Amino acid sequence: MKSQVNALLHVMGGIFSDLRLAYPSLRGLDLDLEYLTLLSRSRGLGFFTLDLPNLDSLLLEGLETGRLPISGPLSRVVSTRTKVPKFLSGLWLRVFDKNGCLQTGVDSLAILFLRQISCLGKKIATECSDDRIAATIGEYHGIERQLRPPTVRWDSDDVDFENGADDRHLGESTAYSHSAYPLDLFSQAESPEERLKRRRKNERLEYLLDRVQQVADLVADAIGHFDSLDLSGSRESSGLGSGLRHGPGAVAEGLEQHEKSCFPNWPHKLDNYFPFEFVGKTANSDLERPLNHEVASRLIQVPKTAKAPRLIAAEPTAHQYCQQLVWTFLRERISDLFMGSFINFRRQDLSSELVVKASLDRSLATVDLSSASDRLSCWTVERVFRRNPSLLHALHAVRTRYTRDNISDVPGFLKLKKFASQGSATTFPVQSIVFLTLALGVSIRGRINWSSIWKMSNQVRVFGDDIILPSRGYAPLLAIMETLQLKVNTSKSYVTGFFRESCGSEAYSGDDVTPVKPKTVTADAPAAIQSVIDTSNNLFQKGFWHASDRLLHLLPPHLRRGIRVVGPNAVGFSGLTSYSGSDESHLRKRWNSRLHRYEVRAWSLSDKARKKTRGGYHSMLDFVSRPHNNEHARVVSEYGGTRKARGGFLWEPANTDAFGFIGEPEGSHASR
């Protein structure tokens, strides 16, 4: 813990050096740095992970509302006449006036420096306090209790999504608003004006929900029929792999990666649409049929930030295996249907491009949801996809009905009303499609059809729970979300000011003000070393050159001397980013006579498998499921193992951009 604080302080000193160069006339920076150092020594890591990020929250709220709020740690103002925080007051006054109101000519560079100082330790991966963990688990259970139950029996083995599909409509959600209260209660408590206002509000909601339902029906029908055998067979014959595969993470049974294809369980619910004889084993296999038993998913706490942990569910092995095929189907169908518009599961940067545009003209709003996967209910999913019963059957088959909670004070089982927790391979694509239909439904003007949908292609984009839509649709979307028991995180959603944020990209008036938020600054493991190098590069590219250099010097000297310097035109090489071209003169060199190439000995991170001998039909199943080229023979390995990151010095091909340095005397590390 202490080493993290010292490392963050070391890097923070570099940020202040960059700040002095950017604003030579700015006064009080030395006192600000001394104040920061004193507080970090007394409060520890929590100062960087909890206290400083409060300033960033105040800044973003001020950019959105036009007035700087004063609350929380480090927010003590300069004086009664100058109502900006005393800490870094020189920077605050370049964004807000003395009354705390947003200036007309805001300095975007000052915003970037304020955000970088505030957020340097915000994402440091650390364990939360017991109270925060208990609060997060309590919220998880509380959300589950509040969700409305589905109309169809998702908890049964056999369901009928076709019967009564037309009667299931998103507009039914308005009837739940006051269903817990007697009807005459409102007639007595409400005035005629209030009753009329409430009726008009419900009529408006019903109108919006009907438009959302129309969009959902068009999209669900266009996705097409899902057939696991036909899909996996056609993909395998094309050399793409069957689409059935294991995820890299933990499973509910606690199996290692090379043990997953043994499938200890294959429940009847899954077998209805993913027959074990066709998808769970190879031809002529003598494997016995697994148990007809559905294992509950296992709730896991994953360190995220000091503010709260992340709760995910380790899915049963067979479910996770088949979920990947559904995920592949949705990814390919959405790609074919929208051709990269609205949703692109492979390119998050497309949302970033819209963020810059939205920050300039404010025509688009960015929306972030709170606990999106935990609040997406089966009730909502069965209505959004009502026109595609084959897909609903597949989603039901691969869905886990129970979660085992062993991390609470009182362990137990939880029967889920949510569609799926984080950890399921279907969670991300399903919620992306659901949120897209909501955004389109509130944004389209006029008649709902494919022509009106395509007109929104440059205005609506969704990636998980990050939503971009026209600003006029922001207020209706909030109302729709509330009706469907979803929750918009209004503190991270932006519609009024010139600040926009989505998918990790943040901009103000067209200028990039995204701070670098490292997850670690201590190089105590191979993956951590690579993370430090990547963070140093990110700081360097942002213009924080002194901070980048200070972070780099936290690495051992022998390791720093063994890292490449990579220019902007170098492709396929990793190392330290430089705008002055590549350099390998400081590395050991050799001529590889076997491969006929120059090589340099550089530090690199490798992903090696811990070898474990295995065999049998389950290893053959993994082999035939992988993508392959039909024109070349495939080699079956008798080894399998757990992937583990390892770092070290390896002989690698020399960079042609730095070819002129080969053969020259070894020198010091080149300037970046």
N, C-alpha and C positions, 0 to 999 in steps of 0.2 A: 504493500500500500504506500509506504513512504517513498519507495523508488519511483512509483508512478507520479507522485506529487513533485518530486525533484525533477523528473524528466519533463513534466508539463511546465514547470517553472522555467526550466532551461529553454524550452521552445518558445515560451511566452516572452522571454527576454529578446529573442530574435524577432518576434512580431513587433515589439516596441521599437526595435532598431529600424525595421522597415517603416514603421509609422513616423519616426523622426525624419527619415529621408523624404517621405511623401509630404510631410507638413513641417518644414524646418522652423517655422515661426510659432508653432503650437506650444503653449506654455503648460507647465505642470505635469508633464509626462513622467519625469523622474519621481515625483511624489506619488503619482498614480501607480507606478510599478512598485514602489516601496510599500504602499498600502496593500496592493494585491499580494505581495510576498508575505507580509505580516499576517494577513487573513488566511492564506493558504497554510502557513505554518501552524496556526492555531486551530483551524477547522478541518484540516486534512483534505482528503480526496473529495469529500462532499462539497467543498467550496467550488471545485471545478465542475462537478457533475450535477449539482442542484442549485447553488447560489448564483453563479455567473449566468447560467441559462435563463434565469428569471429576467435578466436585463434584455435578452433577445426577445422574450415574450412581450415585454413592455414595448420594445422598439417596433415589432411587427404589428401590435395592436394600434400603436400610434400612427403607423403608416396607413393602416386600413381606415381608422376613424378620423384621422386628422388632428387628434389631440393625444398627447403623451400621458398615459396613466402613471401614477406614482404609487407603487405598492410592492411589498415583498423585500427580499434582501438586496442590499447595495443601492437602494432607490432614494436614499436621503438626498434632498435637493440642496443646491448651492446656497440659496437664501429664499426669503419670502418674495423677493423680486425676481429671482432667476429660478424658475421652477423646472429645472432639469437635474438629473442626478449629478452629484458632485464628482463622483468617480468618472473620469473621462469626459468631463464637462465640455472641454474644447471640441470634442467630436460631436457631442450631442447638440451643441449650438450651431453646427453646420447642417443639421437636419431640422431642428425645432428652434423656434424663437424663445425669448426669455419667459414667455407665458405658457410654454409647452405646446404651442400650436405649430402645425407643420408649415415650414417655409415654402414659398413659391418656387424658389430655385434650390432644390435639395441636392446636396453633394452625394452622389452614389458611392464614391470611393469611401467617404466617411461611414456610410451604412455598412459597406463591406468590412471595414476595420472593426467597427462596433460588433458586428456579427461574428467575426473570426475570433476576437478576444472572448466574447461571451460563450461561444460554442466549441472552443478548443477541446474541452473535456466532456462535452455533453453526451457523446456516444461511447465513452470509454466502457468497455465490457467489464462489469463488476457485479458482485453479488449484492442484492438488495437487502435491506433490513428485514427482520422477521415480520414486523408490522406491515410493511409494504407488500410482502409476499402474501400475507394473510388477507390483506385488503383486495389484492388482485384475484385471489382464489374466490373470495367472497363475492366479488363482482361477477365472476364467471358463473357461479351458481345462481346469483340473483337474476342475471339476464335470462338464464334458462327457465327459471320459474315463471317469468313474466311472458314468455313467448306463447302465442295462441296455438292450440293443438291443430294439427292438419285435419283436413276433411277425410282424406283417404287414410287407411290404417297402415302407415309406414312401418309400424312395429310388427306387422305380421309377415309371414313368409311369402304368401301369395296375395297380390293386390290387383285391383281392377281400375286402371286409370282411364279406360275408355268409357265406362258407364258414368253418365252424368258430367262429362267433361265440359259441356256447354254451360252447365249451371254454375260451374266454379269460375268466379270472376273476381278480379282484384278490387272491384268496387264494393264487395261485401265488407271490406275492412272498415268502412265508415260506420257500419252497424255496431262495431265493437267499441266505439268511442264511449258510449254511455250504457252499454249493455248490463253493467253491474248494478245499475241504479233503477228504481221504479220509475215508470214513465211520469206518474203524477208528481214526482219530486221536482222535476224541472218546471212543470206547469205552475207549481206554487212558488218556487224560488225565483224564477226568471220573470222579468218584465216582458211585455209584448215586443218591445224593441229588441231586447236581448234574444228572445226566442226567434224572431225574424232574422236577426243577424246570424244566429247559429244555423238556421235552416238554409240560408243562402251560402254559408260556408260549406255545409255538407253537400249542397248541390254543386258547388264549384269543385269540391274534391271528387265527387262522383263523375263529373265531366272529365277531369284530368285523368282519373284512374281508368276511365273507359278508353281514352286515347292511348294511354300506356298499354292497356290490354290489346288494343288493335295492333300496336307495334310489336308486342310480344308474340301475338299469333302469327304475324307475317314472318318474323325471324325464326320462330320455332319450326314452322312448316318448311321454311327454306333450308334449314339445317339438314333435313332429310332423315331417312330411315336408318336406324342403327341395327346392325346384325354382327355380333361378335365373330362368328365363324367366317362369314363372307369377308369382313374387313381384314381379319388377321390372315386369312388365306391369300387374298389378293395382294396384300403388302409383302407377304413372305415370297410369293412367286415373282414379285418385282425386285427382290433383293433388298427391300427396305427394312427387313426384320418384321416379326409378327406384330409388333406394337405392345405385346405382353412382356413386361419386364419388371424387375424389382427396383425399387427406389434405393438411393444410397443411405438412407437414414435407418433409425431403429424401428423395429416392429414390436407388436404387442407381446409376442411370445419370447422375445429376447434372443432371437436367433442371430448368429453371425451371417455375414454376407454369403459365404459359400454354403450355408445350410438352408437358405430360404427356399430353394426349389424342392426340398423334401416335402413341403406342405403338410404339416401335422394335422391341419383342419381344412375342410372344404364344405361349408354349410349348404344346406338344401336351397336356401334363398339365392345364393350365388350360383349354384349349379343350374338353376332354371334358365339362365341366360348366358352362362359361361360354363358349359359342360366340362367337367374335369377330364373325361376321356379324350376330349379334343384339344383343350387348351392347357391342361395341367400336367400332361405327360406326353412322351413321344410314342410313335407307333411301335408295337411289339414290346412295350415296356411291361415288366412283370411287377411293377409297383402296386401295392395294395391301395385300395381307395382310402383316402384320409377320413378322419372322423367327421360325422355330420354335426359339427359343433361350431358356433360362432363365438369367437373369443372377443371380449370387450376391448375396445381401444384403451390405451394406457396414457393417462394425463401426465405430461412431463413439463417441468419448469426449466426454461432455457434462459440463462442470463442475457439481458438485453441492455438496459441502462440502470443507473442507480435509482431512477424514478419508479420503475416497475419491471418485473420479469415478463417474458413471453411464455404463454401457455400453449402448448401444442399437444396433439394426440398421436401416439405411435399406433398406427393401424395394424390390424391382423395381416399376416403375410399374404394369404390368398386374396384378400380384399385389395391390398396395395398393388399386387401383381395385376389384377384386372382393372383397377382404377387407371393404370397407365394407358390401357387401350382406349378407355373412354376419353381420357385427356388428349391422346393422339387424334382421335376422331374429331373432337371439338376444335382442336387447333387447326387441323387441315380443312375442315368444313368452313370455319369462320374465315380462314385465309382465302379460300376459293370464293366465298360469298361476298366478302367486302373488299377483297383485293388490296389489303393493307390499310383501308380507310377504317375509321372508328376504333378498331381493335387490331393491334399487331402484337401477338404474344412474344415475338422475337426482338422487337425494337421498341425499347422504352424511350429512346431519344426523340421519337416523333412527338411525344407529349412535350418534351423540352422545347422543341421548336415553336409550338403553340404558346408556351409560357411566355417567351420573349415577345411574341406578337400581342398577347393579351395585356402585357404590362405597358405597352405603348398606347393602345387605343381603348383599353378597358372594355372591349366588346365581349370578351369572354371572361367567365368566372372559373376559378379552380376550387374544387370541393374535395374535402377529405372526410372520411367516415371514421367513427369511433367503434372499435370492436366489430368490424363489418362481418367477419365470418361467424362470430358468435351470435349475431342478431339476425342473420339470414335464415328464416324459418322454412320448414318443409311446406307450410301453408302457402308461402309466397312462391316457392319453386314449383309446386304442382299447378299453380295458375299461370305462371309465366311460360311454362313448357306444355301447356294443356293440349296444344295442337301437335305434339310429337310424343305420343304415348310410348313408342319404342325407346326413345331416349329416357323417358321417365322410368321405365322398367329397368333399364341399365343402371341409372343412377340409384334406384332403390336397391338393386341387387348388390352393388359394390359399397353401399352405405353401411356403416357400423351403427348399430342401434343403441349400444350402451358404452359408456366410458367408465373405466375404473379409476377412481381418485384415491391414490395412496399418499398424496402429498399434503392433504388437509390434516388438521388435528384429529378429526374423526373420519377415517377412511370409509369409502363406500362406493356404490355404483350409482350412476346417473343415467336415467333414460332420456335420450336426447329428443328435443323438439326442434332444435336447430338442424339445418341440413347437414352440415359437417363442420368439424373443428379444423383449425389449421393443422396440417399434417396429412390430410387427405389430398390425393393428387387431383381430385375433381373440384376442390374448393375454389381455387383461383379461376379456372375458366368459367365455372358456373356463375360465380358472383360477378365476374366481368360482364357476362352476357346479360344478367339481370339488371345491373346498374346501367348498362348501355340502353336497354329498353326504357328505363325510367327517364334517363336524360333525353332521349329522343322524344318520348311522349310529351314532355313538358316544353320542349323547344320548338317542335314543328308547328307551323302556322298553316291553317287550312286543312284540307282533307288528308287523311293518313293513307298513303300508298307508297310504293317503292320510289316513285319519282320525288315525292316530298322528302323521303328519307335520304336519298342521295344528295339532295340540295344541302344537307347538313354535314357533308363529308369533311369540310374544312373548319367546322365549328364545334363538333362534338368528338371527343376521344376519351376512351376509358382504358385504364390499365390497372386491374385489380380494384382497389377501393379509391384510386385516384381518378377523379372525374373532371373533365373540362367541358363546359357547355356555354351557350350564350348567356350573357348576364341577365337577360330578361327571364330566363328559366330558373334562376337561382331560388327565388322565393317560392315558386310552385314546387320545386324539387324538395325543399325543406318540408313543406306540408305533406307531400307524398311519402317521404321517408318516415316522418312521424307516424303517419297512418299505418304504414307497413312495419312498424316497430323497429325501424332502422334509425340510426342517430348520426346526424351530421356534426362533425367536430368544428364548431363555428370559430374556435380560436385558431384553426389552421385552414380555414376556408376564406377566400378573398374575392370580393366583388366590387367594392366601392373605390378603393385607392388605386395606386399605380403599382402595387406589389402583387406578384402572382407566384405560386409555388405548386409544382406537381412533379411526381416521379423523381424527387431529389434535385430538381432544377429550380432555381429561384432567381427572379429578375425584378428590377425596379426601373420603370421608364425605359425599358429596352437594354439596360445594363445588367450584366450577370453579377449578382451579389450572393452567390452560393458559397458559404464558408466550408472549409475542410474540417471534417469531423472524424478524427481517427478513432479506431476502436482500441488501439493499444499504442503506447509509445515506448514500451520496454521490449527489447529484443532478447527474450528469454526462451525462444523456441524457433525452429525453422520457419514455421508459418508466420510467427510474429516478426521475424527479421524481414521477410518479404513484405509484410504489412507496413513496417517502418519505411522501407525503400519506396513503396507505392505512395505512402503519405508524403514523404519528402518530395517526390515528383509532383504530386498534386499541389503542394505549397509552392513549389518552384514555378509551375505553370500559371498559378494565380498571381505571381509577382511577389510572393513573400520569400524572397531569396535568402535573407538572413535566417528566417525561421526554418527554411528547408535545410540550410547548411548546419544549423544547430541540431536539428533532429538527426541528420545523417551522422553527426559526430557522437551520437549516443551508441553507435555500433562500434564493436571492437576494431582497432586500427588494422589488423591483418585482414579483416573482412572488407573494410572500406577499400583497401588496396586491390581487392579481387573482384570489384564490380565494374562492368562495362560502362562506358559513356556512350549513349545512343543518341544519334541525331534525329531530326524530324523526318528524314526520308528513309530511315532504316526500318525494314519490315521483317518481322519474325525474330527480332532480338529484344531481350529485356535487359534493363539496367537503369542507369541514371539518365534522366532526360536532359538534353542540352540543345540550345538553339544554335550552337557553333559547329555542329557536325559531330560525327562519331569519333571516338578515340579509344584505342586499345594498346597504346604504347606502354602503359604501365603494367600490362599483363604478361605472364610467361607465354612464350610462343613455341610452336613446333610445326614441322612438316609431317603430315600423316601419309606415309608412302603407300599404305594399304588402300586408303580412300582418296589419295591424290588431292589433298586439300590442306590449306593452312588452318591451324587450330590454336585457340588461346585457352588458357586455364582460368575460368571465371566462376564466381559463386553463382549457384542457381538452385532453385527449389524444384525438387523432383517428387513425383507422385508414384511411389513404389508400393508394390503389394507384398505383404508378409505371406510367404509361400506356405501353402498347406496342401498336401497331396489329397486328391479326391478323385472320384470316379463314379461310374454308374449312370443310370438313365437321367437322373436329375441334372448332372453336368451336361449331358447331351441336350437336354431341354434348353439350357442357357445358351448353348452353342447355336442351335438352329433358330433361336429367337432373335439373334443379333443381325444387324444389317450386314450385307455382303455384296460382293461383285460377282455376278454369275459367270464372268469370263475368266476368273481366277479361282484356283483351288483354295479352300479354307483349311486351316490347321487347327486341330483339336488339341487343347492343352489339358494335361492331367493335373494342373495346378490351379488353385484358386486361393484367394486370400482377402484380407482386409486392407484397404488402401490407407496409407499413412504418409503424410508429408515429411520429406527429409530434405535437408539442405546440406550443401557441401561444394567443394571445388571440383569441377569436371572439365574435361577437354571438350570444347565445343567449336563448331565452325567459326572461322574468323569472319567478321563483318567486312564486306567488300568496300563499304564507305570508308572504313578505316584501314584499307589495305596498304596505304602508303606508310603506315607506321610499322608494319611487320618487318622485322630484321633490324630495326633501329634499337639503340641502347634503351634499357629500361629506365623510365623516368618517373617523376612524381605524377600524381593524379591530375589529369588535365582540368583546366578551368571550365566550369559549366557556363 
